Structures are given as structure tokens and as C-alpha cells.
Amino acid sequence: MTKLLGAAIAAIVTIAALAGCNLAPDYVRPTPPVPEAWLQDAVAGQRGVADLDWPTFFPDPRLRGLIGAALDNNRDLRIATARIAEARAQFGIQRADRLPTVNLVGDRSAVLTPGDLNASGRPIGQQRYDVNLGVTAFEIDFWGRVKNLSEAALRSYLVTEEARRAFRLSLIADVADAYLTLQEMDERAALASETVRTRQEFRDLTNRRRDVGIAGELDALGADGALQNARVVLAGLERQRAAADNLLRLLVGNMPKELPAGRRLIEQGIVPDLAAGLPSEVLLRRPDVLAAEQALMAANANIGAARATFFPRLSLTGAFGTASASLSGLFDSGAKAWSFQPVLSLPLFDSGRVAGGVDLAEARKVIAVAQYEKTVQLAFREVADLLVARDTLRRQLEAQEAGEKAQSARLRLVEARYRGGIANHFELLDAQRDAFQAQQDAVQIRRQLLSAYSQLYKALGGQREGGAGFSANPANATVESQ
């Protein structure tokens, strides 16, 4: 009996060693359907995005506090993190199918046979005690079906990991953008409030001049209209500020009670000269592209699992232990019991179900390829657009700041001429309006440029988090626990 059991175990080991054929297609990364260089020339920079973590990129201490709080408290990020744990658990469950599950089972059974059902004519009682180590329906993976299912589960886990990283980068950029917008509204509202104050004084002065006959009614109406226009702008800015504040609070989750003082937009110090590099380098950093490729590799592995269903499937069920009619004799050396039950199944007629499964897996791979290529194209466009925005907004801000200085100098000159009786009332109102608009536009463009910097940091993939547990090359990605 022992020899027979040893032969059975040896057969299982041999079969397992022979298993391992893989019917999945060889994975080849699709050629990215994008140009080899960006669509404009001004892409050089001094700092690589991979060398900058977000606290270095955003030096404003108040903004860093808000981003840190958002990473700790944002509900959507918590959901994304929980989905990673879910996908990793699913991968662990699927990977466990590649090894046999051994169970220790203890059992007692008792049977009473009535006397009229046996030859002795007396009731006969029987009982049995069993303790077994058993393997139930372990599949010998000849054709790589279980292996490919495990590979697909791994890739699905890595998709969720990259999706969480993509959301994390988006959250960082969105918090920065909301904070910068809030700063813009604060600065523009301060300018509008000061303009309301000066125009209030000017209207009062004009009314006094009208009362003594120096100014006319038309001058007074013009001064009052300019004041009301400034009040309209201030009310609109206060509404926009409240909306920006609400968005920032939503992104952060729980606003910290104590935060350091923030910086004005002109003092932000956000790294402006990020080096874009080649498109191929960027695509290896962007988590959305990496997630799309992991999904493609999962679809590729599912083809192998579907193809394997055409071939015979061998599963083994066996047990080895002791059995006795009494509990005291259960562990006697001679009370051995074993069972060995291999089952071989081969699909013969299933109305095309297996073939349909292969067709489905192949169609899903075609979809995954198209989705990967679309993700690459969108990523290329996003980076190219932001590179153009960065460079054009720089030039626009330089011109706007020069225009602001010119309008401020003009206003000072017209005010002096007005006090001297050389300039008229309408020249002063026109100079005030142009100077105010130039100041507002300068603040707005400065915020747009800073937002372009923060969005470019996200678009270039940011700095990868340490200890991710898998290789940067998606084709060789493995988790630490594998």
C-alpha cells in the first residue's frame, strides 16, 4: 500500500513538473501612434520631473500643507487605495490556484442497521473514525490556463495601482490649481476693493466740485457709474472666491486648523523649467499609459486561458490518513487509509461555447490595444498643449506686466494733469478703467501660468512613489509578495 501511495505521489510530482505550456500570444508592446518629438521647439528645461517630488515643486508652505492634508483625507483617494487592496486580494486568491490546497479533515460516522435488514436478525451498530490529509480537485496546469488567469489577475492589480497613482497626481495638481485660483481671487478682490475705495473718494470729490459749480452733472454721473462698475466687479470676484474656496475644501477633505501663511502669486516659486524629454520617456512615466498597458497585458493573458479550454483538463483528488472503528485505535501504525482519484475531462460538444470564449478574449484584446493607443495619443496631446501654454503664457505675462506698468504710469500722469486742470474728467475715468483692467489681467495670466506649471508636472508623470513593489517596465512587473 505504501509503495502504491509513493508511486501515486511521484506521478503527481512528475505531472506537475511537465505542466507549464503557455498558449497566450507573445506580448509585444504596440508602437505608440505619436510623433517621436513634441510638436513645438521650446521644450528644453533644466529640471527633470522624475527628480522632483511635489513638496520641492510646490515651495509655498501653505499649499504644501493643503496637499498633504488632501493626500491624507480625500475620500476618492481612499476609495482608490481600497480598490488596490481589493485587486491585490483577488490576485492572491487566483494565484493560490496554481498550488494544491491541503486540508486536514477529522471525521466520525456511525450507522445502525436494523435486525430485519441483516442475516443475524439483531441490530448491528457500526462506527468509524477518520483523520486525513487531502487534496481536492487540484488542476494540473498542462496548458497554462491557471497560470494565465493568475497573470491576468496580477495585471488587473497593477492597473488599479497605476489608477491610484494617476488619481494621486491629479489630486495634487487639482489642489494646487484650486489654491492658486483662490489666491488669484484674493488678489483681484483686493485690487477691486482698493479701486472701489478710490472711486468712492473720487465720486465724493466730484459731487463737491459739482455743488460749487466746478464740475457738471455729467461728471458726477460718470464718477458714480465708474464706482458702481467697480462694485460689480468686486461682487463677482467675491462669488468666484467663495466657489474656489468650496472646491479647495472638497478636495482637501478636512481642512487643517492651523496652516502657515501663504505666498502671493508672484512669490510662489513653482519650478518653471521642467524638461519634457522625449515622448517615449514621458509615456513610461505616466500612470494612465502604464495602466492601459497593464490592461492590455491582462487581455493577452486571458487569450491563453481561453485557448487552454480546448485541451484536456486533469484534476487530482486524493487523501492519506488513518481510519479505525474506535477512537483509541485511530493512530495505530497499521490503521492507514488512502484514496487517489484523477479526473480527466475533454470538451467534445459544447455548442461553440469554448470557441466563443476564445473569440471573446481576442476581441477584448483588440479593444485593449485601441484603448492603449488612444491613451497614448491623449497623453501626447496633453503634454504638447501644456508645453505650448507654458511658453505662450510666459510671453503673454511679460507683455501684460509691461502694459500694466505703462497704464499705471499713464494714470499717474493723467491724475496730475487733472488736478492741474489740464486733463478732463473723461480722460481720468478712461485711464482709471484701463489701469484697473491691466492689473486684473496681469493677476489672472500669472495664475494661469502657475496652473500650467502644476498641470505640466502631472502630465509629465511626476515623481514615482518609492516602494511601489513592481518594476517600472510593465512587461516585467511583479509584486513583492509574488
C-alpha positions in Angstrom: 0.0 0.0 0.0 2.8 2.4 0.9 4.6 1.7 -2.3 1.4 2.3 -4.3 0.9 5.6 -2.4 4.5 6.6 -3.1 4.1 5.8 -6.8 0.9 8.0 -6.9 2.7 10.9 -5.2 5.6 10.5 -7.7 3.2 10.6 -10.6 1.6 13.8 -9.3 5.1 15.5 -9.0 6.0 14.3 -12.5 2.8 15.6 -14.0 3.2 18.9 -12.2 6.8 19.2 -13.5 5.6 18.5 -17.1 2.9 21.2 -16.8 3.6 24.7 -17.9 2.8 25.1 -21.6 1.6 28.6 -22.3 -0.9 29.2 -25.1 -1.0 33.0 -24.6 0.3 35.1 -27.5 3.8 36.6 -27.0 3.2 40.1 -25.7 4.6 42.9 -27.9 4.1 46.5 -26.9 2.2 48.4 -29.7 4.2 51.1 -31.4 3.0 54.4 -29.9 0.9 56.2 -32.6 2.6 59.6 -31.9 5.5 61.6 -33.3 9.0 61.0 -31.9 9.2 64.6 -30.8 6.8 67.2 -29.4 5.0 69.5 -31.9 6.9 72.6 -30.9 10.5 73.5 -30.3 10.7 75.2 -26.8 10.8 72.0 -24.8 14.2 72.3 -23.1 14.3 72.6 -19.4 16.8 72.4 -16.5 14.9 70.1 -14.2 13.6 66.6 -14.9 10.2 65.8 -13.4 11.4 62.4 -12.2 13.9 64.3 -9.9 11.3 66.5 -8.2 8.8 65.4 -5.6 5.8 67.5 -5.1 7.0 69.3 -1.9 10.0 70.5 -3.9 8.0 71.5 -6.9 5.5 73.5 -4.8 7.5 75.5 -2.2 4.6 77.5 -0.8 4.3 76.2 2.8 0.5 76.7 2.9 0.0 74.9 -0.4 2.2 72.0 0.8 0.1 71.7 3.9 -3.1 71.6 1.9 -1.7 69.0 -0.5 -0.6 66.9 2.4 -4.0 67.1 4.0 -5.7 66.2 0.8 -3.5 63.1 0.4 -4.5 62.0 3.9 -8.2 62.9 3.9 -9.6 62.8 0.3 -12.4 60.3 0.1 -11.9 59.4 -3.5 -8.2 58.7 -2.9 -9.3 56.4 0.0 -11.6 54.6 -2.4 -8.8 54.2 -4.9 -6.5 52.8 -2.3 -9.1 50.4 -1.1 -9.6 49.2 -4.6 -5.9 48.4 -4.8 -6.2 46.2 -1.7 -9.3 44.5 -3.3 -7.4 43.8 -6.5 -4.3 42.5 -4.7 -6.5 40.1 -2.7 -8.2 38.9 -5.9 -4.7 38.3 -7.3 -3.7 36.4 -4.2 -6.8 34.2 -4.5 -6.2 33.5 -8.2 -2.5 32.8 -7.7 -3.3 30.3 -5.0 -5.0 28.1 -7.6 -1.5 27.3 -9.0 -0.7 25.2 -5.9 -2.6 22.4 -4.3 -4.7 23.1 -1.2 -4.1 20.6 1.5 -6.8 20.1 4.2 -6.7 18.2 7.5 -10.1 16.6 8.0 -11.3 14.6 11.0 -14.5 12.6 10.7 -16.6 10.3 12.8 -19.5 8.3 11.3 -22.0 5.9 13.0 -24.5 3.6 11.3 -27.2 1.4 12.9 -28.6 -1.5 10.7 -32.0 -2.9 11.9 -32.1 -6.7 12.6 -34.6 -7.3 9.8 -32.1 -6.0 7.3 -29.2 -8.3 8.1 -28.7 -12.0 8.4 -28.2 -12.1 12.2 -31.7 -10.8 12.9 -30.2 -8.4 15.5 -29.5 -4.7 15.1 -25.9 -4.1 14.2 -24.1 -0.8 15.1 -21.0 0.4 13.2 -18.8 3.4 13.7 -15.7 4.8 12.0 -13.1 7.4 12.8 -11.0 9.1 10.1 -8.2 11.6 10.0 -6.9 12.6 6.6 -4.6 15.0 4.8 -6.4 15.6 1.5 -6.1 17.5 -1.8 -9.4 18.3 -3.6 -9.7 18.9 -7.4 -6.2 20.3 -7.9 -5.8 21.1 -11.6 -2.5 20.1 -13.3 -1.8 23.2 -15.4 -0.6 21.5 -18.6 -1.6 24.3 -20.9 -1.1 27.3 -18.7 -4.8 28.1 -18.1 -4.4 28.7 -14.3 -1.1 30.5 -14.9 -2.6 32.9 -17.4 -5.6 33.5 -15.1 -3.1 34.4 -12.4 -1.2 36.6 -14.8 -4.4 38.4 -15.7 -5.2 38.9 -12.1 -1.7 40.4 -11.5 -2.1 42.8 -14.4 -5.6 43.9 -13.1 -4.0 44.6 -9.7 -1.3 46.7 -11.3 -4.0 48.6 -13.3 -5.6 49.7 -10.0 -2.2 50.6 -8.6 -1.5 52.9 -11.6 -5.0 54.2 -11.4 -4.5 55.2 -7.8 -1.2 56.9 -8.7 -2.9 58.8 -11.6 -5.6 59.9 -9.2 -2.9 61.0 -6.7 -1.1 63.1 -9.3 -4.4 64.6 -10.4 -5.3 65.4 -6.8 -2.0 67.2 -6.2 -2.4 69.2 -9.4 -6.1 70.0 -8.7 -5.4 71.1 -5.1 -2.6 73.4 -6.4 -4.9 74.8 -9.1 -7.7 75.4 -6.6 -5.3 77.1 -4.2 -3.8 79.3 -7.0 -7.3 80.2 -8.1 -8.2 81.2 -4.6 -5.0 83.3 -4.4 -6.0 84.9 -7.7 -9.4 85.8 -6.4 -8.0 87.2 -3.2 -5.5 89.4 -5.0 -8.0 90.6 -7.7 -10.6 91.2 -5.0 -8.1 93.3 -3.0 -7.4 95.3 -6.2 -11.1 95.7 -6.8 -11.7 96.7 -3.1 -9.0 99.4 -3.4 -10.5 100.6 -6.7 -13.9 100.9 -5.0 -12.4 103.0 -2.2 -10.5 105.3 -4.6 -13.6 105.7 -6.9 -15.8 106.4 -3.8 -13.4 109.2 -2.9 -13.3 110.4 -6.5 -17.1 110.4 -6.7 -17.4 112.3 -3.4 -14.9 114.8 -4.7 -16.7 115.2 -8.0 -20.0 115.7 -6.2 -18.4 118.5 -4.1 -17.0 120.1 -7.2 -20.4 119.9 -8.8 -22.0 121.6 -5.8 -19.7 124.6 -6.1 -20.1 124.7 -9.9 -16.6 123.5 -10.9 -17.9 120.2 -12.3 -21.1 119.4 -14.1 -23.8 116.8 -13.7 -22.3 114.7 -16.4 -19.0 114.5 -14.5 -20.9 113.4 -11.3 -22.8 110.7 -13.2 -19.7 109.4 -14.8 -17.9 109.1 -11.4 -20.9 107.3 -9.9 -21.0 104.9 -12.9 -17.3 104.1 -12.5 -17.9 103.4 -8.8 -20.8 101.0 -9.5 -18.8 99.2 -12.1 -16.0 98.6 -9.6 -18.6 97.3 -7.1 -20.0 94.9 -9.7 -16.5 93.5 -10.4 -15.8 93.1 -6.7 -19.1 91.2 -6.1 -18.3 88.9 -9.0 -14.8 88.2 -7.6 -16.2 87.5 -4.2 -18.6 85.0 -5.7 -15.7 83.3 -7.6 -13.6 83.3 -4.5 -16.3 81.5 -2.5 -16.6 78.9 -5.2 -12.8 78.4 -5.3 -12.7 78.0 -1.5 -15.5 75.5 -1.6 -13.7 73.4 -4.3 -10.5 73.5 -2.3 -12.3 72.3 0.9 -13.9 69.5 -1.1 -10.5 68.3 -2.5 -8.7 68.5 0.9 -11.4 66.7 2.8 -10.7 68.0 6.3 -9.2 71.5 6.3 -6.3 71.7 8.7 -7.0 74.0 11.6 -3.6 75.6 11.5 -1.7 76.4 8.3 1.3 78.6 7.7 0.9 81.8 5.8 0.7 81.5 2.0 2.6 83.4 -0.7 1.3 85.8 -3.3 1.2 84.5 -6.8 4.3 86.4 -7.8 6.2 84.8 -4.9 5.1 81.1 -5.5 8.4 79.9 -6.7 7.0 76.9 -8.6 9.6 75.2 -10.7 9.1 76.7 -14.2 11.7 75.0 -16.3 10.6 71.3 -16.4 12.4 69.3 -19.1 9.9 67.5 -21.2 12.3 65.0 -22.7 11.2 62.6 -25.5 7.6 61.3 -25.8 8.8 57.8 -25.2 10.3 58.8 -21.9 7.1 60.6 -20.8 4.9 57.6 -21.7 6.9 55.3 -19.5 6.2 57.6 -16.5 2.6 58.5 -17.0 0.4 56.2 -14.8 -2.6 56.3 -17.2 -0.5 54.9 -20.0 1.0 52.3 -17.8 -2.5 51.3 -16.6 -3.7 51.0 -20.2 -0.7 48.7 -21.0 -1.3 46.6 -17.9 -4.9 46.1 -19.1 -3.7 45.1 -22.5 -1.3 42.5 -20.9 -4.3 41.2 -18.9 -6.3 40.8 -22.1 -3.3 39.0 -23.7 -3.1 36.5 -20.8 -6.9 35.9 -20.9 -6.4 34.7 -24.5 -4.1 32.0 -23.3 -6.5 30.9 -20.6 -9.4 30.8 -23.1 -7.3 28.7 -25.6 -6.4 26.2 -22.9 -10.0 25.3 -22.5 -9.8 23.4 -25.9 -7.5 20.9 -24.3 -8.0 18.1 -21.7 -8.1 19.2 -18.1 -6.6 16.9 -15.4 -7.6 17.4 -11.8 -6.5 15.3 -8.9 -8.3 14.5 -5.7 -6.5 12.4 -3.1 -6.2 11.8 0.7 -3.9 9.9 3.0 -4.6 9.3 6.7 -5.8 6.8 9.2 -9.1 5.0 9.9 -10.3 2.9 12.8 -13.5 1.5 14.2 -12.5 3.1 17.6 -11.0 6.4 18.6 -8.3 4.7 20.6 -7.1 2.8 17.5 -7.1 5.7 15.2 -3.4 6.4 15.3 -2.2 2.8 15.3 0.6 2.2 12.8 -1.5 -0.3 10.8 -4.7 1.8 10.6 -3.8 3.5 7.3 -6.2 4.7 4.6 -5.7 6.5 1.3 -7.5 7.4 -1.8 -6.4 8.7 -5.2 -8.8 10.0 -7.9 -7.5 11.6 -11.0 -10.2 13.1 -13.3 -9.5 13.8 -17.0 -12.1 15.9 -18.9 -12.1 16.9 -22.5 -14.8 19.1 -24.1 -16.3 17.3 -27.1 -19.5 19.2 -27.9 -20.4 22.5 -26.2 -22.3 24.2 -29.0 -19.3 26.5 -29.6 -19.0 27.8 -26.1 -15.2 27.3 -25.9 -14.6 28.8 -29.3 -16.8 31.7 -28.4 -14.7 32.2 -25.3 -11.5 32.5 -27.3 -13.2 34.9 -29.8 -14.4 37.0 -26.9 -10.9 37.1 -25.4 -9.3 38.1 -28.7 -11.9 40.8 -29.3 -11.2 42.2 -25.9 -7.5 42.4 -26.7 -8.3 44.3 -29.8 -10.3 46.7 -27.7 -7.4 46.9 -25.2 -5.0 47.8 -27.9 -7.2 50.5 -29.2 -7.7 51.9 -25.7 -3.9 51.8 -25.1 -3.2 53.7 -28.4 -5.9 56.2 -27.6 -4.5 56.8 -24.1 -1.0 57.4 -25.6 -2.4 59.9 -28.1 -4.3 61.8 -25.4 -1.3 61.8 -23.2 0.9 63.2 -26.1 -1.7 65.9 -26.8 -2.0 66.9 -23.2 1.8 67.4 -22.8 2.1 69.2 -26.1 -0.7 71.5 -25.2 0.7 72.3 -21.8 4.2 72.9 -23.3 2.7 75.4 -25.7 0.6 77.0 -22.9 3.7 77.3 -20.7 5.7 79.2 -23.3 3.0 81.4 -24.7 1.7 82.3 -21.2 5.2 83.3 -20.3 5.4 85.7 -23.2 1.8 86.9 -22.5 2.6 87.7 -18.9 5.8 89.6 -19.8 3.8 91.7 -22.2 0.9 92.2 -19.7 3.2 93.2 -16.9 4.8 95.8 -19.3 1.4 97.0 -20.2 0.4 97.2 -16.6 3.4 99.4 -15.8 2.5 101.6 -18.8 -1.1 102.0 -17.7 -0.1 102.8 -14.1 2.3 105.4 -15.3 -0.4 106.9 -17.6 -2.9 107.0 -14.7 -0.4 108.9 -12.5 0.2 111.4 -15.3 -3.5 111.9 -16.1 -4.3 112.4 -12.4 -1.6 115.0 -12.1 -2.9 116.8 -15.3 -6.5 116.5 -13.9 -5.5 118.2 -10.7 -3.8 120.9 -12.7 -6.9 121.4 -14.8 -5.3 120.3 -18.0 -7.0 116.8 -18.4 -10.7 116.5 -18.3 -12.9 114.2 -16.3 -13.4 111.6 -19.1 -9.6 111.2 -19.7 -9.2 110.4 -16.0 -12.0 107.8 -16.0 -10.6 106.2 -19.1 -7.1 106.0 -17.5 -8.5 104.5 -14.3 -10.5 101.9 -16.2 -7.6 100.8 -18.3 -5.2 100.6 -15.3 -7.6 98.6 -13.3 -8.2 96.1 -16.1 -4.5 95.8 -16.7 -3.9 94.9 -13.1 -6.7 92.4 -13.1 -5.4 90.8 -16.3 -1.9 90.5 -15.0 -3.0 88.6 -11.9 -5.2 86.3 -14.0 -2.5 85.5 -16.5 0.1 84.9 -13.7 -2.3 82.4 -12.1 -2.9 80.7 -15.5 0.9 80.3 -16.0 1.3 78.8 -12.5 -1.6 76.4 -13.1 0.1 75.4 -16.4 3.2 74.6 -14.5 1.3 72.4 -12.0 -0.7 70.6 -14.7 2.6 70.0 -16.6 4.1 68.3 -13.6 1.1 66.0 -13.6 1.2 65.5 -17.4 4.8 64.5 -17.3 4.1 61.8 -14.8 5.5 63.4 -11.6 8.0 61.6 -9.5 7.2 57.9 -8.9 6.5 56.9 -5.4 9.1 54.8 -3.6 8.3 51.2 -2.7 5.7 50.6 -5.3 6.6 46.9 -5.3 6.9 46.4 -9.0 9.2 47.2 -11.9 8.9 50.4 -13.9 8.8 48.2 -17.0 5.2 46.9 -17.3 6.3 43.8 -19.2 8.4 42.7 -16.2 6.2 43.9 -13.4 5.9 41.7 -10.4 4.7 42.3 -6.9 6.9 41.8 -3.9 4.8 39.0 -2.4 4.8 37.0 -5.6 
